[in-house]
Amino acid sequence: NNAYGWGRIDAQAAFGDVHRIELDKVTSTSVIEPGDILTYTLTITHFHDISPTTNVVLTDTVPAQTAFVSATQPYSQTGTTVRWDFPTLEALGTRSVELVVQVEITATGIITNADYGVRSDQVALVRGIPVSTHVARLLYYLPLALKNP
């Protein structure tokens, strides 16, 4: 009834028309030495049963204490921000990219990659959960030679 506002709601149909993108990020290791290579894998998944999402933009920022090495092609880079553009992401589709960085030789503590996200024409910006890697300095032992008197 349009005058009094009562009636039936098809919640499943209303929810089924919503586009949703999830963003996941993993690192190649949880502990790394200075000077080593660290690879981040970012995966976006589009949750919609019928139609694609369009003009998908995924961005990631090279974390402090690291230097950019490479990224999955095609990408663009402005300063420390790496960007991937996808014209569409199909219904129930998934896309993965990699960002490769080198840990600075002077790095210490924890490297945290926290500034990344994805958006599309149908989905507002989705930010990722910070990913951390511990920087460990392994001790190197020199062999000792004992001399007989």
Contact map, one row per residue, 1 for C-alpha under 8 A:
11111110000000000000000000000000000000000000000000000000000000000000000000000000000000000000000000000000000000000000000000000000000000000000000000000
11111100000000000000000000000000000000000000000000000000000000000000000000000000000000000000000000000000000000000000000000000000000000000000000000000
11111000000000000000000000000000000000000000000000000000000000000000000000000000000000000000000000000000000000000000000000000000000000000000000000000
11111100000000000000000000000000000000000000000000000000000000000000000000000000000000000000000000000000000000000000000000000000000000000000000000000
11111110000000000000000000000000000000000000000000000000000000000000000000000000000000000000000000000000000000000000000000000000000000000000000000000
11011111000000000000000000000000000000000000000000000000000000000000000000000000000000000000000000000000000000000000000000000000000000000000000000000
10001111100000000000000000000000000000000000000000000000000000000000000000000000000000000000000000000000000000000000000000000000000000000000000000000
00000111110000000000000000000000000000000000000000000000000000000000000000000000000000000000000000000000000000000000000000000000000000000000000000000
00000011111000000000000000000000000000000000000000000000000000000000000000000000000000000000000000000000000000000000000000000000000000000000000000000
00000001111111000000000000000000000000000000000000000000000000000000000000000000000000000000000000000000000000000000000000000000000000000000000000000
00000000111111100000000000000000000000000000000000000000000000000000000000000000000000000000000000000000000000000000000000000000000000000000000000000
00000000011111110000000000000000000000000000000000000000000000000000000000000000000000000000000000000000000000000000000000000000000000000000000000000
00000000011111111000000000000000000000000000000000000000000000000000000000000000000000000000000000000000000000000000000000000000000000000000000000000
00000000011111111100000000000000000000000000000000000000000000000000000000000000000000000000000000000000000000000000000000000000000000000000000000000
00000000001111111100000000000000000000000000000000000000000000000000000000000000000000000000000000000000000000000000000000000000000000000000000000000
00000000000111111100000000000000000000000000000110000000000000000000000000000000000000000000000000000000000000000000000000000000000000000000000000000
00000000000011111110000000000000000000000000000100000000000000000000000000000000000000000000000000000000000000000000000000000000000000000000000000000
00000000000001111111000000000000000000000000000100000000000000000000000000000000000000000000000000000000000000000000000000000000000000000000000000000
00000000000000001111100000000000000000000000011100001000000000000000000000000000000000000000000000000000000000000000000001100000000000000000000000000
00000000000000000111110000000000000000000000011100000000000000000000000000000000000000000000000000000000000000000000000000100000000000000000000000000
00000000000000000011111000000000000000000001111000000000000000000000000000000000000000000000000000000000000000000000011000100100000000000000000000000
00000000000000000001111100000000000000000001111000000000000000000000000000000000000000000000000000000000000000000000000000000100000000000000000000000
00000000000000000000111110000000000000000111100000000000000000000000000000000000000000000000000000000000000000000000110000000111000000000000000000000
00000000000000000000011111000000000000000111000000000000000000000000000000000000000000000000000000000000000000000000000000000001100000000000000000000
00000000000000000000001111100000000000011110000000000000000000000000000000000000000000000000000000000000000000000000000000000001101000000000000000000
00000000000000000000000111110000000000011100000000000000000000000000000000000000000000000000000000000000000000000000000000000000001000000000000000000
00000000000000000000000011111100000001111000000000000000000000000000000000000000000000000000000000000000000000000000000000000000001010000000000000000
00000000000000000000000001111100000001111000000000000000000000000000000000000000000000000000000000000000000000000000000000000000000000000000000000000
00000000000000000000000000111111000001000000000000000000000000000000000000000000000000000000000000000000000000000000000000000000000010000000000000000
00000000000000000000000000111111000000000000000000000000000000000000000000000000000000000000000000000000000000000000000000000000000111000000000000000
00000000000000000000000000001111100000000000000000000000000000000000000000000000000000000000000000000000000000000000000000000000000011110000000000000
00000000000000000000000000001111110101000000000000000000000000000000000000000000000000000000000000000000000000000000000000000000000011110000000000000
00000000000000000000000000000011111100000000000000000000000000000000000000000000000000000000000000000010000000000000000000000000000000111100000000000
00000000000000000000000000000001111100000000000000000000000000000000000000000000000000000000000000000011111100000000000000000000000000111000000000000
00000000000000000000000000000000111110000000000000000000000000000000000000000000000000000000000000000111100000000000000000000000000000000000000000000
00000000000000000000000000000001111111000000000000000000000000000000000000000000000000000000000000000110000000000000000000000000000000000000000000000
00000000000000000000000000000000001111100000000000000000000000000000000000000000000000000000000000011110000000000000000000000000000000000000000000000
00000000000000000000000000111001000111110000000000000000000000000000000000000000000000000000000000011110000000000000000000000000000000000000000000000
00000000000000000000000000110000000011111000000000000000000000000000000000000000000000000000000001111000000000000000000000000000000000000000000000000
00000000000000000000000011110000000001111100000000000000000000000000000000000000000000000000000001110000000000000000000000000000000000000000000000000
00000000000000000000000011110000000000111110000000000000000000000000000000000000000000000000000111100000000000000000000000000000000000000000000000000
00000000000000000000001111000000000000011111000000000000000000000000000000000000000000000000000111100000000000000000000000000000000000000000000000000
00000000000000000000001110000000000000001111100000000000000000000000000000000000000000000000011110000000000000000000000000000000000000000000000000000
00000000000000000000111100000000000000000111110000000000000000000000000000000000000000000000011100000000000000000000010000000000000000000000000000000
00000000000000000000111000000000000000000011111000000000000000000000000000000000000000000001111000000000000000000000000000000000000000000000000000000
00000000000000000011110000000000000000000001111100011000000000000000000000000000000000001111110000000000000000000000000000000000000000000000000000000
00000000000000000011110000000000000000000000111110000000000000000000000000000000000000000011100000000000000000000000000000000000000000000000000000000
00000000000000011111000000000000000000000000011111110000000000000000000000000000000000000011000000000000000000000000000000000000000000000000000000000
00000000000000010000000000000000000000000000001111100000000000000000000000000000000000000011000000000000000000000000000000000000000000000000000000000
00000000000000000000000000000000000000000000000111110000000000000000000000000000000000000010000000000000000000000000000000000000000000000000000000000
00000000000000000000000000000000000000000000000111111000000000000000000000000000000000000110000000000000000000000000000000000000000000000000000000000
00000000000000000000000000000000000000000000010101111100000000000000000000000000000000011110000000000000000000000000000000000000000000000000000000000
00000000000000000010000000000000000000000000010000111111000000000000000000000000000000011110000000000000000000000000000111100000000000000000000000000
00000000000000000000000000000000000000000000000000011111000000000000000000000000000001111000000000000000000000000000000111000000000000000000000000000
00000000000000000000000000000000000000000000000000001111100000000000000000000000000011110000000000000000000000000000000110000000000000000000000000000
00000000000000000000000000000000000000000000000000001111110000000000000000000000000011111000000000000000000000000000011110000000000000000000000000000
00000000000000000000000000000000000000000000000000000011111000000000000000000000001111000000000000000000000000000000011100000000000000000000000000000
00000000000000000000000000000000000000000000000000000001111100000000000000000000001110000000000000000000000000000001111000000000000000000000000000000
00000000000000000000000000000000000000000000000000000000111110000000000000000000111100000000000000000000000000000001110000000000000000000000000000000
00000000000000000000000000000000000000000000000000000000011111000000000000000000111000000000000000000000000000000011100000000000000000000000000000000
00000000000000000000000000000000000000000000000000000000001111100000000000000001110000000000000000000000000000001111000000000000000000000000000000000
00000000000000000000000000000000000000000000000000000000000111110111000000000001110000000000000000001000000000001000000000000000000000000000000000000
00000000000000000000000000000000000000000000000000000000000011111110000000000000000000000000000000000000000000111100000000000000000000000000000000000
00000000000000000000000000000000000000000000000000000000000001111100000000000000000000000000000000000000000000110000000000000000000000000000000000000
00000000000000000000000000000000000000000000000000000000000000111110000000000000000000000000000000000011011000100000000000000000000000000000000000000
00000000000000000000000000000000000000000000000000000000000001111111000000000000000000000000000000001111001000000000000000000000000000000000000000000
00000000000000000000000000000000000000000000000000000000000001101111100000000000000000000000000000001111000000000000000000000000000000000000000000000
00000000000000000000000000000000000000000000000000000000000001000111110000000001000000000000000000011100000000000000000000000000000000000000000000000
00000000000000000000000000000000000000000000000000000000000000000011111000000000000000000000000000111100000000000000000000000000000000000000000000000
00000000000000000000000000000000000000000000000000000000000000000001111100000000000000000000000000111000000000000000000000000000000000000000000000000
00000000000000000000000000000000000000000000000000000000000000000000111110100000000000000000000011110000000000000000000000000000000000000000000000000
00000000000000000000000000000000000000000000000000000000000000000000011111100000000000000000000011100000000000000000000000000000000000000000000000000
00000000000000000000000000000000000000000000000000000000000000000000001111100000000000000000000000000000000000000000000000000000000000000000000000000
00000000000000000000000000000000000000000000000000000000000000000000000111110000000100000000000000000000000000000000000000000000000000000000000000000
00000000000000000000000000000000000000000000000000000000000000000000001111111000011110000000000000000000000000000000000000000000000000000000000000000
00000000000000000000000000000000000000000000000000000000000000000000000001111100011100000000000000000000000000000000000000000000000000000000000000000
00000000000000000000000000000000000000000000000000000000000000000000000000111111111000000000000000000000000000000000000000000000000000000000000000000
00000000000000000000000000000000000000000000000000000000000000000000000000011111110000000000000000000000000000000000000000000000000000000000000000000
00000000000000000000000000000000000000000000000000000000000000000000000000001111100000000000000000000000000000000000000000000000000000000000000000000
00000000000000000000000000000000000000000000000000000000000011000001000000001111110000000000000000000000000000000000000000000000000000000000000000000
00000000000000000000000000000000000000000000000000000000001111000000000000001111111000000000000000000000000000000000000000000000000000000000000000000
00000000000000000000000000000000000000000000000000000000001111000000000000111101111100000000000000000000000000000000000000000000000000000000000000000
00000000000000000000000000000000000000000000000000000000111100000000000000111000111110000000000000000000000000000000000000000000000000000000000000000
00000000000000000000000000000000000000000000000000000000111000000000000001110000011111000000000000000000000000000000000000000000000000000000000000000
00000000000000000000000000000000000000000000000000000011110000000000000000100000001111100000000000000000000000000000000000000000000000000000000000000
00000000000000000000000000000000000000000000000000000111100000000000000000000000000111111000000000000000000000000000000000000000000000000000000000000
00000000000000000000000000000000000000000000000000000111000000000000000000000000000011111000000000000000000000000000000000000000000000000000000000000
00000000000000000000000000000000000000000000000000011111000000000000000000000000000001111100000000000000000000000000000000000000000000000000000000000
00000000000000000000000000000000000000000000010000011101000000000000000000000000000001111110111000000000000000000000000000000000000000000000000000000
00000000000000000000000000000000000000000000010000111000000000000000000000000000000000011111110000000000000000000000000000000000000000000000000000000
00000000000000000000000000000000000000000000011111111000000000000000000000000000000000001111100000000000000000000000000000000000000000000000000000000
00000000000000000000000000000000000000000000111110000000000000000000000000000000000000000111110000000000000000000000000000000000000000000000000000000
00000000000000000000000000000000000000000000111000000000000000000000000000000000000000001111111000000000000000000000000000000000000000000000000000000
00000000000000000000000000000000000000000011110000000000000000000000000000000000000000001101111100000000000000000000000000000000000000000000000000000
00000000000000000000000000000000000000000011100000000000000000000000000000000000000000001000111110000000000000000000000000000000000000000000000000000
00000000000000000000000000000000000000001111000000000000000000000000000000000000000000000000011111000000000000000000000000000000000000000000000000000
00000000000000000000000000000000000000001110000000000000000000000000001100000000000000000000001111100000000000000000000000000000000000000000000000000
00000000000000000000000000000000000000111100000000000000000000000000001100000000000000000000000111110000000000000000000000000000000000000000000000000
00000000000000000000000000000000000000111100000000000000000000000000111100000000000000000000000011111000000000000000000000000000000000000000000000000
00000000000000000000000000000000000011110000000000000000000000000001111000000000000000000000000001111100000000000000000000000000000000000000000000000
00000000000000000000000000000000000011100000000000000000000001000111110000000000000000000000000000111110000000000000000000000000000000000000000000000
00000000000000000000000000000000001111000000000000000000000000000111100000000000000000000000000000011111000000000000000000000000000000000000000000000
00000000000000000000000000000000111111000000000000000000000000001110000000000000000000000000000000001111101000000000000000000000000000000000000000000
00000000000000000000000000000000011000000000000000000000000000001110000000000000000000000000000000000111111000000000000000000000000000000000000000000
00000000000000000000000000000000011000000000000000000000000000000000000000000000000000000000000000000011111000000000000000000000000000000000000000000
00000000000000000000000000000000010000000000000000000000000000001000000000000000000000000000000000000001111100000000000000000000000000000000000000000
00000000000000000000000000000000010000000000000000000000000000001100000000000000000000000000000000000011111110000000000000000000000000100000000000000
00000000000000000000000000000000010000000000000000000000000000000000000000000000000000000000000000000000011111000000000000000000000000110000000000000
00000000000000000000000000000000000000000000000000000000000000000000000000000000000000000000000000000000001111100000000000000000000001110000000000000
00000000000000000000000000000000000000000000000000000000000000000000000000000000000000000000000000000000000111110000000000000000000111100000000000000
00000000000000000000000000000000000000000000000000000000000000111000000000000000000000000000000000000000000011111000000000000000000111100000000000000
00000000000000000000000000000000000000000000000000000000000000110000000000000000000000000000000000000000000001111100000000000000011110000000000000000
00000000000000000000000000000000000000000000000000000000000011100000000000000000000000000000000000000000000000111111000000000000011100000000000000000
00000000000000000000000000000000000000000000000000000000000010100000000000000000000000000000000000000000000000011111000000000001111000000000000000000
00000000000000000000000000000000000000000000000000000000000110000000000000000000000000000000000000000000000000001111100000000011010000000000000000000
00000000000000000000000000000000000000000000000000000000011110000000000000000000000000000000000000000000000000001111110000000011000000000000000000000
00000000000000000000001000000000000000000000000000000000011100000000000000000000000000000000000000000000000000000011111000001111000000000000000000000
00000000000000000000101000000000000000000001000000000001111000000000000000000000000000000000000000000000000000000001111100001110000000000000000000000
00000000000000000000100000000000000000000000000000000001110000000000000000000000000000000000000000000000000000000000111111111100000000000000000000000
00000000000000000000000000000000000000000000000000001111100000000000000000000000000000000000000000000000000000000000011111111000000000000000000000000
00000000000000000000000000000000000000000000000000001111000000000000000000000000000000000000000000000000000000000000001111110000000000000000000000000
00000000000000000010000000000000000000000000000000001100000000000000000000000000000000000000000000000000000000000000001111110000000000000000000000000
00000000000000000011100000000000000000000000000000001000000000000000000000000000000000000000000000000000000000000000001111111100000000000000000000000
00000000000000000000000000000000000000000000000000000000000000000000000000000000000000000000000000000000000000000000001111111100000000000000000000000
00000000000000000000000000000000000000000000000000000000000000000000000000000000000000000000000000000000000000000000111100111110000000000000000000000
00000000000000000000111000000000000000000000000000000000000000000000000000000000000000000000000000000000000000000000111000111111000000000000000000000
00000000000000000000001000000000000000000000000000000000000000000000000000000000000000000000000000000000000000000011110000001111100000000000000000000
00000000000000000000001110000000000000000000000000000000000000000000000000000000000000000000000000000000000000000111100000000111110000000000000000000
00000000000000000000000110000000000000000000000000000000000000000000000000000000000000000000000000000000000000000100000000000011111000000000000000000
00000000000000000000000000000000000000000000000000000000000000000000000000000000000000000000000000000000000000011110000000000001111100000000000000000
00000000000000000000000011100000000000000000000000000000000000000000000000000000000000000000000000000000000000011100000000000000111110000000000000000
00000000000000000000000000000100000000000000000000000000000000000000000000000000000000000000000000000000000001111000000000000000011111000000000000000
00000000000000000000000000101111000000000000000000000000000000000000000000000000000000000000000000000000000001110000000000000000001111100000000000000
00000000000000000000000000000111000000000000000000000000000000000000000000000000000000000000000000000000000011100000000000000000000111110000000000000
00000000000000000000000000000011110000000000000000000000000000000000000000000000000000000000000000000000001111100000000000000000000011111000000000000
00000000000000000000000000000011110000000000000000000000000000000000000000000000000000000000000000000000000110000000000000000000000001111100000000000
00000000000000000000000000000000110000000000000000000000000000000000000000000000000000000000000000000000000000000000000000000000000000111110000000000
00000000000000000000000000000000100000000000000000000000000000000000000000000000000000000000000000000000000000000000000000000000000000011111000000000
00000000000000000000000000000000000000000000000000000000000000000000000000000000000000000000000000000000000000000000000000000000000000001111100000000
00000000000000000000000000000000000000000000000000000000000000000000000000000000000000000000000000000000000000000000000000000000000000000111110000000
00000000000000000000000000000000000000000000000000000000000000000000000000000000000000000000000000000000000000000000000000000000000000000011111000000
00000000000000000000000000000000000000000000000000000000000000000000000000000000000000000000000000000000000000000000000000000000000000000001111100000
00000000000000000000000000000000000000000000000000000000000000000000000000000000000000000000000000000000000000000000000000000000000000000000111110000
00000000000000000000000000000000000000000000000000000000000000000000000000000000000000000000000000000000000000000000000000000000000000000000011111000
00000000000000000000000000000000000000000000000000000000000000000000000000000000000000000000000000000000000000000000000000000000000000000000001111100
00000000000000000000000000000000000000000000000000000000000000000000000000000000000000000000000000000000000000000000000000000000000000000000000111110
00000000000000000000000000000000000000000000000000000000000000000000000000000000000000000000000000000000000000000000000000000000000000000000000011111
00000000000000000000000000000000000000000000000000000000000000000000000000000000000000000000000000000000000000000000000000000000000000000000000001111
00000000000000000000000000000000000000000000000000000000000000000000000000000000000000000000000000000000000000000000000000000000000000000000000000111
